[in-house]
Amino acid sequence: TDNSWTGGKDTEWTDIANWTNGVAPTPTKDSNVQVSANNPVISATTGAVVNNLDIDAGAALTIANGVL
């Protein structure tokens, strides 16, 4: 995996402080969501794009209503 969610700061998907490589996911990077105290949230106004996304057992990702 190119980039892993740590939730080190908060739940904001685009906040680079929450990712191991200091960058939010991109269309060319594989990413994974690890178990953390702060599970990621993709809000209705967040533009989220990722190449391949793995979510570890016990981890969670919330996608807000209205996001496709």
N, CA, C and O atoms as a Maestro MAE file, in Angstrom:
{
 s_m_m2io_version
 :::
 2.0.0
}

f_m_ct {
 s_m_title
 :::
 protein
 m_atom[272] {
  # First column is atom index #
  i_m_mmod_type
  r_m_x_coord
  r_m_y_coord
  r_m_z_coord
  i_m_residue_number
  s_m_chain_name
  s_m_pdb_residue_name
  s_m_pdb_atom_name
  i_m_atomic_number
  :::
  1 25 0.839 -1.184 0.000 1 A "THR " " N  " 7
  2 3 0.000 0.000 0.000 1 A "THR " " CA " 6
  3 2 0.879 1.240 0.000 1 A "THR " " C  " 6
  4 15 1.869 1.311 0.728 1 A "THR " " O  " 8
  5 25 0.516 2.206 -0.811 2 A "ASP " " N  " 7
  6 3 1.270 3.448 -0.919 2 A "ASP " " CA " 6
  7 2 1.052 4.383 0.264 2 A "ASP " " C  " 6
  8 15 1.937 5.164 0.611 2 A "ASP " " O  " 8
  9 25 -0.119 4.306 0.879 3 A "ASN " " N  " 7
  10 3 -0.506 5.298 1.871 3 A "ASN " " CA " 6
  11 2 -1.498 4.671 2.835 3 A "ASN " " C  " 6
  12 15 -2.413 3.969 2.404 3 A "ASN " " O  " 8
  13 25 -1.337 4.907 4.120 4 A "SER " " N  " 7
  14 3 -2.232 4.317 5.109 4 A "SER " " CA " 6
  15 2 -2.833 5.381 6.022 4 A "SER " " C  " 6
  16 15 -2.163 6.331 6.427 4 A "SER " " O  " 8
  17 25 -4.100 5.197 6.330 5 A "TRP " " N  " 7
  18 3 -4.814 6.066 7.266 5 A "TRP " " CA " 6
  19 2 -4.329 5.772 8.672 5 A "TRP " " C  " 6
  20 15 -4.250 4.613 9.080 5 A "TRP " " O  " 8
  21 25 -4.004 6.825 9.415 6 A "THR " " N  " 7
  22 3 -3.635 6.666 10.818 6 A "THR " " CA " 6
  23 2 -4.652 7.331 11.736 6 A "THR " " C  " 6
  24 15 -4.782 6.951 12.900 6 A "THR " " O  " 8
  25 25 -5.372 8.320 11.219 7 A "GLY " " N  " 7
  26 3 -6.320 9.067 12.052 7 A "GLY " " CA " 6
  27 2 -5.613 9.798 13.172 7 A "GLY " " C  " 6
  28 15 -6.196 10.038 14.229 7 A "GLY " " O  " 8
  29 25 -4.358 10.153 12.946 8 A "GLY " " N  " 7
  30 3 -3.547 10.788 13.972 8 A "GLY " " CA " 6
  31 2 -4.032 12.143 14.439 8 A "GLY " " C  " 6
  32 15 -3.685 12.578 15.538 8 A "GLY " " O  " 8
  33 25 -4.826 12.817 13.627 9 A "LYS " " N  " 7
  34 3 -5.292 14.154 13.992 9 A "LYS " " CA " 6
  35 2 -6.792 14.204 14.240 9 A "LYS " " C  " 6
  36 15 -7.238 14.662 15.291 9 A "LYS " " O  " 8
  37 25 -7.575 13.727 13.263 10 A "ASP " " N  " 7
  38 3 -9.031 13.796 13.361 10 A "ASP " " CA " 6
  39 2 -9.651 12.811 12.381 10 A "ASP " " C  " 6
  40 15 -8.999 11.840 11.997 10 A "ASP " " O  " 8
  41 25 -10.887 13.033 11.970 11 A "THR " " N  " 7
  42 3 -11.573 12.115 11.060 11 A "THR " " CA " 6
  43 2 -11.623 12.611 9.617 11 A "THR " " C  " 6
  44 15 -12.194 11.936 8.761 11 A "THR " " O  " 8
  45 25 -11.041 13.769 9.328 12 A "GLU " " N  " 7
  46 3 -11.130 14.394 8.002 12 A "GLU " " CA " 6
  47 2 -10.290 13.639 6.964 12 A "GLU " " C  " 6
  48 15 -9.065 13.574 7.069 12 A "GLU " " O  " 8
  49 25 -10.962 13.080 5.978 13 A "TRP " " N  " 7
  50 3 -10.333 12.278 4.926 13 A "TRP " " CA " 6
  51 2 -9.204 13.026 4.222 13 A "TRP " " C  " 6
  52 15 -8.173 12.423 3.926 13 A "TRP " " O  " 8
  53 25 -9.364 14.306 3.949 14 A "THR " " N  " 7
  54 3 -8.380 15.069 3.177 14 A "THR " " CA " 6
  55 2 -7.266 15.692 4.015 14 A "THR " " C  " 6
  56 15 -6.351 16.299 3.457 14 A "THR " " O  " 8
  57 25 -7.320 15.559 5.326 15 A "ASP " " N  " 7
  58 3 -6.284 16.152 6.185 15 A "ASP " " CA " 6
  59 2 -5.025 15.296 6.103 15 A "ASP " " C  " 6
  60 15 -5.030 14.134 6.510 15 A "ASP " " O  " 8
  61 25 -3.954 15.869 5.582 16 A "ILE " " N  " 7
  62 3 -2.723 15.112 5.355 16 A "ILE " " CA " 6
  63 2 -2.080 14.605 6.648 16 A "ILE " " C  " 6
  64 15 -1.276 13.674 6.607 16 A "ILE " " O  " 8
  65 25 -2.417 15.192 7.777 17 A "ALA " " N  " 7
  66 3 -1.877 14.732 9.057 17 A "ALA " " CA " 6
  67 2 -2.434 13.361 9.449 17 A "ALA " " C  " 6
  68 15 -1.936 12.737 10.386 17 A "ALA " " O  " 8
  69 25 -3.459 12.891 8.742 18 A "ASN " " N  " 7
  70 3 -4.065 11.597 9.036 18 A "ASN " " CA " 6
  71 2 -3.523 10.460 8.174 18 A "ASN " " C  " 6
  72 15 -3.975 9.322 8.299 18 A "ASN " " O  " 8
  73 25 -2.570 10.753 7.309 19 A "TRP " " N  " 7
  74 3 -2.035 9.765 6.373 19 A "TRP " " CA " 6
  75 2 -0.539 9.564 6.597 19 A "TRP " " C  " 6
  76 15 0.178 10.518 6.900 19 A "TRP " " O  " 8
  77 25 -0.068 8.326 6.449 20 A "THR " " N  " 7
  78 3 1.336 8.004 6.736 20 A "THR " " CA " 6
  79 2 2.319 8.771 5.860 20 A "THR " " C  " 6
  80 15 3.396 9.139 6.329 20 A "THR " " O  " 8
  81 25 1.977 9.016 4.618 21 A "ASN " " N  " 7
  82 3 2.904 9.706 3.715 21 A "ASN " " CA " 6
  83 2 2.673 11.209 3.653 21 A "ASN " " C  " 6
  84 15 3.313 11.904 2.864 21 A "ASN " " O  " 8
  85 25 1.762 11.716 4.481 22 A "GLY " " N  " 7
  86 3 1.506 13.150 4.500 22 A "GLY " " CA " 6
  87 2 0.793 13.654 3.270 22 A "GLY " " C  " 6
  88 15 0.879 14.837 2.943 22 A "GLY " " O  " 8
  89 25 0.085 12.766 2.577 23 A "VAL " " N  " 7
  90 3 -0.735 13.161 1.426 23 A "VAL " " CA " 6
  91 2 -2.050 12.396 1.471 23 A "VAL " " C  " 6
  92 15 -2.082 11.233 1.875 23 A "VAL " " O  " 8
  93 25 -3.121 13.036 1.063 24 A "ALA " " N  " 7
  94 3 -4.403 12.352 0.962 24 A "ALA " " CA " 6
  95 2 -4.367 11.430 -0.260 24 A "ALA " " C  " 6
  96 15 -3.545 11.639 -1.152 24 A "ALA " " O  " 8
  97 25 -5.230 10.424 -0.322 25 A "PRO " " N  " 7
  98 3 -5.245 9.508 -1.464 25 A "PRO " " CA " 6
  99 2 -5.445 10.230 -2.792 25 A "PRO " " C  " 6
  100 15 -6.065 11.291 -2.863 25 A "PRO " " O  " 8
  101 25 -4.899 9.617 -3.839 26 A "THR " " N  " 7
  102 3 -5.012 10.154 -5.194 26 A "THR " " CA " 6
  103 2 -5.455 9.035 -6.131 26 A "THR " " C  " 6
  104 15 -5.454 7.865 -5.747 26 A "THR " " O  " 8
  105 25 -5.831 9.386 -7.354 27 A "PRO " " N  " 7
  106 3 -6.253 8.366 -8.314 27 A "PRO " " CA " 6
  107 2 -5.141 7.395 -8.704 27 A "PRO " " C  " 6
  108 15 -5.420 6.356 -9.303 27 A "PRO " " O  " 8
  109 25 -3.900 7.708 -8.382 28 A "THR " " N  " 7
  110 3 -2.790 6.836 -8.769 28 A "THR " " CA " 6
  111 2 -2.152 6.097 -7.596 28 A "THR " " C  " 6
  112 15 -1.215 5.324 -7.795 28 A "THR " " O  " 8
  113 25 -2.638 6.318 -6.394 29 A "LYS " " N  " 7
  114 3 -2.059 5.672 -5.210 29 A "LYS " " CA " 6
  115 2 -3.036 4.692 -4.587 29 A "LYS " " C  " 6
  116 15 -4.235 4.957 -4.494 29 A "LYS " " O  " 8
  117 25 -2.499 3.551 -4.160 30 A "ASP " " N  " 7
  118 3 -3.275 2.602 -3.377 30 A "ASP " " CA " 6
  119 2 -3.239 3.074 -1.934 30 A "ASP " " C  " 6
  120 15 -2.220 3.589 -1.474 30 A "ASP " " O  " 8
  121 25 -4.339 2.902 -1.218 31 A "SER " " N  " 7
  122 3 -4.419 3.345 0.173 31 A "SER " " CA " 6
  123 2 -5.140 2.296 0.995 31 A "SER " " C  " 6
  124 15 -5.874 1.461 0.467 31 A "SER " " O  " 8
  125 25 -4.918 2.355 2.293 32 A "ASN " " N  " 7
  126 3 -5.685 1.487 3.163 32 A "ASN " " CA " 6
  127 2 -6.072 2.222 4.433 32 A "ASN " " C  " 6
  128 15 -5.390 3.146 4.877 32 A "ASN " " O  " 8
  129 25 -7.184 1.787 5.003 33 A "VAL " " N  " 7
  130 3 -7.680 2.351 6.244 33 A "VAL " " CA " 6
  131 2 -7.379 1.342 7.338 33 A "VAL " " C  " 6
  132 15 -7.841 0.202 7.291 33 A "VAL " " O  " 8
  133 25 -6.603 1.767 8.320 34 A "GLN " " N  " 7
  134 3 -6.245 0.932 9.450 34 A "GLN " " CA " 6
  135 2 -7.160 1.238 10.627 34 A "GLN " " C  " 6
  136 15 -7.807 2.284 10.677 34 A "GLN " " O  " 8
  137 25 -7.200 0.309 11.570 35 A "VAL " " N  " 7
  138 3 -7.946 0.548 12.804 35 A "VAL " " CA " 6
  139 2 -7.320 1.742 13.508 35 A "VAL " " C  " 6
  140 15 -6.103 1.791 13.684 35 A "VAL " " O  " 8
  141 25 -8.142 2.707 13.914 36 A "SER " " N  " 7
  142 3 -7.641 3.886 14.618 36 A "SER " " CA " 6
  143 2 -8.733 4.446 15.514 36 A "SER " " C  " 6
  144 15 -9.905 4.089 15.392 36 A "SER " " O  " 8
  145 25 -8.336 5.310 16.396 37 A "ALA " " N  " 7
  146 3 -9.304 5.970 17.274 37 A "ALA " " CA " 6
  147 2 -10.189 6.924 16.481 37 A "ALA " " C  " 6
  148 15 -11.336 7.170 16.855 37 A "ALA " " O  " 8
  149 25 -9.657 7.461 15.389 38 A "ASN " " N  " 7
  150 3 -10.393 8.392 14.527 38 A "ASN " " CA " 6
  151 2 -10.630 7.735 13.174 38 A "ASN " " C  " 6
  152 15 -9.748 7.752 12.316 38 A "ASN " " O  " 8
  153 25 -11.798 7.161 12.976 39 A "ASN " " N  " 7
  154 3 -12.114 6.566 11.687 39 A "ASN " " CA " 6
  155 2 -12.400 7.664 10.672 39 A "ASN " " C  " 6
  156 15 -12.998 8.684 11.015 39 A "ASN " " O  " 8
  157 25 -11.974 7.464 9.418 40 A "PRO " " N  " 7
  158 3 -12.133 8.513 8.414 40 A "PRO " " CA " 6
  159 2 -13.587 8.733 8.016 40 A "PRO " " C  " 6
  160 15 -14.406 7.814 8.009 40 A "PRO " " O  " 8
  161 25 -13.874 9.995 7.683 41 A "VAL " " N  " 7
  162 3 -15.196 10.387 7.205 41 A "VAL " " CA " 6
  163 2 -15.018 11.157 5.899 41 A "VAL " " C  " 6
  164 15 -14.262 12.126 5.831 41 A "VAL " " O  " 8
  165 25 -15.720 10.712 4.875 42 A "ILE " " N  " 7
  166 3 -15.773 11.451 3.613 42 A "ILE " " CA " 6
  167 2 -17.104 12.185 3.636 42 A "ILE " " C  " 6
  168 15 -18.165 11.571 3.532 42 A "ILE " " O  " 8
  169 25 -17.039 13.509 3.774 43 A "SER " " N  " 7
  170 3 -18.261 14.305 3.888 43 A "SER " " CA " 6
  171 2 -18.876 14.537 2.515 43 A "SER " " C  " 6
  172 15 -18.268 14.231 1.489 43 A "SER " " O  " 8
  173 25 -20.071 15.074 2.509 44 A "ALA " " N  " 7
  174 3 -20.786 15.345 1.266 44 A "ALA " " CA " 6
  175 2 -20.066 16.364 0.394 44 A "ALA " " C  " 6
  176 15 -20.319 16.426 -0.809 44 A "ALA " " O  " 8
  177 25 -19.175 17.164 0.971 45 A "THR " " N  " 7
  178 3 -18.464 18.187 0.197 45 A "THR " " CA " 6
  179 2 -17.014 17.809 -0.093 45 A "THR " " C  " 6
  180 15 -16.282 18.595 -0.695 45 A "THR " " O  " 8
  181 25 -16.594 16.632 0.322 46 A "THR " " N  " 7
  182 3 -15.214 16.190 0.108 46 A "THR " " CA " 6
  183 2 -15.085 15.513 -1.247 46 A "THR " " C  " 6
  184 15 -15.870 14.628 -1.586 46 A "THR " " O  " 8
  185 25 -14.103 15.928 -2.009 47 A "GLY " " N  " 7
  186 3 -13.793 15.250 -3.261 47 A "GLY " " CA " 6
  187 2 -12.792 14.145 -2.977 47 A "GLY " " C  " 6
  188 15 -11.602 14.416 -2.820 47 A "GLY " " O  " 8
  189 25 -13.256 12.901 -2.910 48 A "ALA " " N  " 7
  190 3 -12.381 11.786 -2.564 48 A "ALA " " CA " 6
  191 2 -12.180 10.880 -3.763 48 A "ALA " " C  " 6
  192 15 -13.142 10.381 -4.347 48 A "ALA " " O  " 8
  193 25 -10.919 10.670 -4.129 49 A "VAL " " N  " 7
  194 3 -10.565 9.774 -5.222 49 A "VAL " " CA " 6
  195 2 -9.392 8.936 -4.758 49 A "VAL " " C  " 6
  196 15 -8.452 9.453 -4.154 49 A "VAL " " O  " 8
  197 25 -9.445 7.633 -5.042 50 A "VAL " " N  " 7
  198 3 -8.373 6.735 -4.637 50 A "VAL " " CA " 6
  199 2 -8.266 5.629 -5.684 50 A "VAL " " C  " 6
  200 15 -9.271 5.241 -6.280 50 A "VAL " " O  " 8
  201 25 -7.059 5.121 -5.911 51 A "ASN " " N  " 7
  202 3 -6.851 4.064 -6.886 51 A "ASN " " CA " 6
  203 2 -7.486 2.769 -6.390 51 A "ASN " " C  " 6
  204 15 -8.527 2.360 -6.906 51 A "ASN " " O  " 8
  205 25 -6.892 2.131 -5.420 52 A "ASN " " N  " 7
  206 3 -7.439 0.946 -4.756 52 A "ASN " " CA " 6
  207 2 -7.495 1.241 -3.274 52 A "ASN " " C  " 6
  208 15 -6.562 1.819 -2.715 52 A "ASN " " O  " 8
  209 25 -8.582 0.847 -2.634 53 A "LEU " " N  " 7
  210 3 -8.746 1.107 -1.205 53 A "LEU " " CA " 6
  211 2 -9.034 -0.187 -0.481 53 A "LEU " " C  " 6
  212 15 -9.990 -0.889 -0.808 53 A "LEU " " O  " 8
  213 25 -8.210 -0.507 0.504 54 A "ASP " " N  " 7
  214 3 -8.440 -1.648 1.387 54 A "ASP " " CA " 6
  215 2 -8.820 -1.107 2.753 54 A "ASP " " C  " 6
  216 15 -8.231 -0.139 3.233 54 A "ASP " " O  " 8
  217 25 -9.799 -1.730 3.371 55 A "ILE " " N  " 7
  218 3 -10.194 -1.361 4.723 55 A "ILE " " CA " 6
  219 2 -9.919 -2.568 5.605 55 A "ILE " " C  " 6
  220 15 -10.519 -3.627 5.424 55 A "ILE " " O  " 8
  221 25 -9.008 -2.406 6.562 56 A "ASP " " N  " 7
  222 3 -8.614 -3.502 7.442 56 A "ASP " " CA " 6
  223 2 -9.788 -3.980 8.283 56 A "ASP " " C  " 6
  224 15 -10.707 -3.215 8.575 56 A "ASP " " O  " 8
  225 25 -9.751 -5.253 8.671 57 A "ALA " " N  " 7
  226 3 -10.761 -5.816 9.566 57 A "ALA " " CA " 6
  227 2 -10.787 -5.000 10.851 57 A "ALA " " C  " 6
  228 15 -9.737 -4.726 11.434 57 A "ALA " " O  " 8
  229 25 -11.953 -4.619 11.288 58 A "GLY " " N  " 7
  230 3 -12.106 -3.826 12.496 58 A "GLY " " CA " 6
  231 2 -12.030 -2.333 12.279 58 A "GLY " " C  " 6
  232 15 -12.333 -1.561 13.188 58 A "GLY " " O  " 8
  233 25 -11.629 -1.906 11.083 59 A "ALA " " N  " 7
  234 3 -11.562 -0.482 10.746 59 A "ALA " " CA " 6
  235 2 -12.898 -0.074 10.129 59 A "ALA " " C  " 6
  236 15 -13.713 -0.926 9.774 59 A "ALA " " O  " 8
  237 25 -13.117 1.242 10.005 60 A "ALA " " N  " 7
  238 3 -14.362 1.734 9.434 60 A "ALA " " CA " 6
  239 2 -14.110 2.985 8.609 60 A "ALA " " C  " 6
  240 15 -13.196 3.761 8.889 60 A "ALA " " O  " 8
  241 25 -14.933 3.163 7.592 61 A "LEU " " N  " 7
  242 3 -14.927 4.363 6.763 61 A "LEU " " CA " 6
  243 2 -16.366 4.806 6.616 61 A "LEU " " C  " 6
  244 15 -17.225 4.012 6.235 61 A "LEU " " O  " 8
  245 25 -16.640 6.077 6.917 62 A "THR " " N  " 7
  246 3 -17.985 6.626 6.771 62 A "THR " " CA " 6
  247 2 -18.036 7.507 5.540 62 A "THR " " C  " 6
  248 15 -17.212 8.405 5.366 62 A "THR " " O  " 8
  249 25 -19.017 7.240 4.685 63 A "ILE " " N  " 7
  250 3 -19.248 8.078 3.518 63 A "ILE " " CA " 6
  251 2 -20.589 8.753 3.741 63 A "ILE " " C  " 6
  252 15 -21.622 8.094 3.859 63 A "ILE " " O  " 8
  253 25 -20.556 10.061 3.798 64 A "ALA " " N  " 7
  254 3 -21.759 10.834 4.125 64 A "ALA " " CA " 6
  255 2 -22.832 10.671 3.051 64 A "ALA " " C  " 6
  256 15 -22.523 10.433 1.883 64 A "ALA " " O  " 8
  257 25 -24.078 10.801 3.452 65 A "ASN " " N  " 7
  258 3 -25.223 10.722 2.566 65 A "ASN " " CA " 6
  259 2 -25.085 11.702 1.398 65 A "ASN " " C  " 6
  260 15 -24.697 12.854 1.587 65 A "ASN " " O  " 8
  261 25 -25.399 11.241 0.221 66 A "GLY " " N  " 7
  262 3 -25.344 12.097 -0.948 66 A "GLY " " CA " 6
  263 2 -24.042 12.016 -1.707 66 A "GLY " " C  " 6
  264 15 -23.879 12.688 -2.725 66 A "GLY " " O  " 8
  265 25 -23.101 11.201 -1.233 67 A "VAL " " N  " 7
  266 3 -21.811 11.051 -1.915 67 A "VAL " " CA " 6
  267 2 -21.836 9.768 -2.711 67 A "VAL " " C  " 6
  268 15 -22.210 8.719 -2.187 67 A "VAL " " O  " 8
  269 25 -21.442 9.837 -3.979 68 A "LEU " " N  " 7
  270 3 -21.350 8.646 -4.815 68 A "LEU " " CA " 6
  271 2 -19.973 8.536 -5.399 68 A "LEU " " C  " 6
  272 15 -19.690 7.594 -6.139 68 A "LEU " " O  " 8
  :::
 }
 m_bond[271] {
  # First column is bond index #
  i_m_from
  i_m_to
  i_m_order
  :::
  1 1 2 1
  2 2 3 1
  3 3 4 2
  4 3 5 1
  5 5 6 1
  6 6 7 1
  7 7 8 2
  8 7 9 1
  9 9 10 1
  10 10 11 1
  11 11 12 2
  12 11 13 1
  13 13 14 1
  14 14 15 1
  15 15 16 2
  16 15 17 1
  17 17 18 1
  18 18 19 1
  19 19 20 2
  20 19 21 1
  21 21 22 1
  22 22 23 1
  23 23 24 2
  24 23 25 1
  25 25 26 1
  26 26 27 1
  27 27 28 2
  28 27 29 1
  29 29 30 1
  30 30 31 1
  31 31 32 2
  32 31 33 1
  33 33 34 1
  34 34 35 1
  35 35 36 2
  36 35 37 1
  37 37 38 1
  38 38 39 1
  39 39 40 2
  40 39 41 1
  41 41 42 1
  42 42 43 1
  43 43 44 2
  44 43 45 1
  45 45 46 1
  46 46 47 1
  47 47 48 2
  48 47 49 1
  49 49 50 1
  50 50 51 1
  51 51 52 2
  52 51 53 1
  53 53 54 1
  54 54 55 1
  55 55 56 2
  56 55 57 1
  57 57 58 1
  58 58 59 1
  59 59 60 2
  60 59 61 1
  61 61 62 1
  62 62 63 1
  63 63 64 2
  64 63 65 1
  65 65 66 1
  66 66 67 1
  67 67 68 2
  68 67 69 1
  69 69 70 1
  70 70 71 1
  71 71 72 2
  72 71 73 1
  73 73 74 1
  74 74 75 1
  75 75 76 2
  76 75 77 1
  77 77 78 1
  78 78 79 1
  79 79 80 2
  80 79 81 1
  81 81 82 1
  82 82 83 1
  83 83 84 2
  84 83 85 1
  85 85 86 1
  86 86 87 1
  87 87 88 2
  88 87 89 1
  89 89 90 1
  90 90 91 1
  91 91 92 2
  92 91 93 1
  93 93 94 1
  94 94 95 1
  95 95 96 2
  96 95 97 1
  97 97 98 1
  98 98 99 1
  99 99 100 2
  100 99 101 1
  101 101 102 1
  102 102 103 1
  103 103 104 2
  104 103 105 1
  105 105 106 1
  106 106 107 1
  107 107 108 2
  108 107 109 1
  109 109 110 1
  110 110 111 1
  111 111 112 2
  112 111 113 1
  113 113 114 1
  114 114 115 1
  115 115 116 2
  116 115 117 1
  117 117 118 1
  118 118 119 1
  119 119 120 2
  120 119 121 1
  121 121 122 1
  122 122 123 1
  123 123 124 2
  124 123 125 1
  125 125 126 1
  126 126 127 1
  127 127 128 2
  128 127 129 1
  129 129 130 1
  130 130 131 1
  131 131 132 2
  132 131 133 1
  133 133 134 1
  134 134 135 1
  135 135 136 2
  136 135 137 1
  137 137 138 1
  138 138 139 1
  139 139 140 2
  140 139 141 1
  141 141 142 1
  142 142 143 1
  143 143 144 2
  144 143 145 1
  145 145 146 1
  146 146 147 1
  147 147 148 2
  148 147 149 1
  149 149 150 1
  150 150 151 1
  151 151 152 2
  152 151 153 1
  153 153 154 1
  154 154 155 1
  155 155 156 2
  156 155 157 1
  157 157 158 1
  158 158 159 1
  159 159 160 2
  160 159 161 1
  161 161 162 1
  162 162 163 1
  163 163 164 2
  164 163 165 1
  165 165 166 1
  166 166 167 1
  167 167 168 2
  168 167 169 1
  169 169 170 1
  170 170 171 1
  171 171 172 2
  172 171 173 1
  173 173 174 1
  174 174 175 1
  175 175 176 2
  176 175 177 1
  177 177 178 1
  178 178 179 1
  179 179 180 2
  180 179 181 1
  181 181 182 1
  182 182 183 1
  183 183 184 2
  184 183 185 1
  185 185 186 1
  186 186 187 1
  187 187 188 2
  188 187 189 1
  189 189 190 1
  190 190 191 1
  191 191 192 2
  192 191 193 1
  193 193 194 1
  194 194 195 1
  195 195 196 2
  196 195 197 1
  197 197 198 1
  198 198 199 1
  199 199 200 2
  200 199 201 1
  201 201 202 1
  202 202 203 1
  203 203 204 2
  204 203 205 1
  205 205 206 1
  206 206 207 1
  207 207 208 2
  208 207 209 1
  209 209 210 1
  210 210 211 1
  211 211 212 2
  212 211 213 1
  213 213 214 1
  214 214 215 1
  215 215 216 2
  216 215 217 1
  217 217 218 1
  218 218 219 1
  219 219 220 2
  220 219 221 1
  221 221 222 1
  222 222 223 1
  223 223 224 2
  224 223 225 1
  225 225 226 1
  226 226 227 1
  227 227 228 2
  228 227 229 1
  229 229 230 1
  230 230 231 1
  231 231 232 2
  232 231 233 1
  233 233 234 1
  234 234 235 1
  235 235 236 2
  236 235 237 1
  237 237 238 1
  238 238 239 1
  239 239 240 2
  240 239 241 1
  241 241 242 1
  242 242 243 1
  243 243 244 2
  244 243 245 1
  245 245 246 1
  246 246 247 1
  247 247 248 2
  248 247 249 1
  249 249 250 1
  250 250 251 1
  251 251 252 2
  252 251 253 1
  253 253 254 1
  254 254 255 1
  255 255 256 2
  256 255 257 1
  257 257 258 1
  258 258 259 1
  259 259 260 2
  260 259 261 1
  261 261 262 1
  262 262 263 1
  263 263 264 2
  264 263 265 1
  265 265 266 1
  266 266 267 1
  267 267 268 2
  268 267 269 1
  269 269 270 1
  270 270 271 1
  271 271 272 2
  :::
 }
}
